Amino acid sequence: MSNLLGLSLDVGAIGWTLIDGDSMQVKAMGTHVFQVGSEHYGSGIREISKASLRTQNRIKRMRYSRKKMRKKFLIKVLIAHDLCPLNQGDCQKEFLKNIDRN
């Protein structure tokens, strides 16, 4: 007779057992425990999930990018209404490049 494979699925681990079909004896068994998906797990410090850390970093990048876009838009509007001493050529060449560096 063939072998039987028993699986135990959990949130943080998988357990398995291989049973001989004839004698119903356990041939092999084992578990695999997955890595914890958070920082400071069990240390008493507030746990932070790795997905949360990625989200926070993405939000920082988006905030930085939007701030640069607002600066560029403001300068272009000021130039269009003659409220900025730069002209359109100067703005595109030098000033907007400096905004990108900040």
Secondary structure, DSSP 8 states (H G I E B T S, - for coil): ---EEEEEE-SSEEEEEEE-TTT--EEEEEEEE---SEETTTSSS--EEHHHHHHHHHHHHHHHHHHHHHHHHHHHHHHHTT-SS--HHHIIIIIHHHHHH-
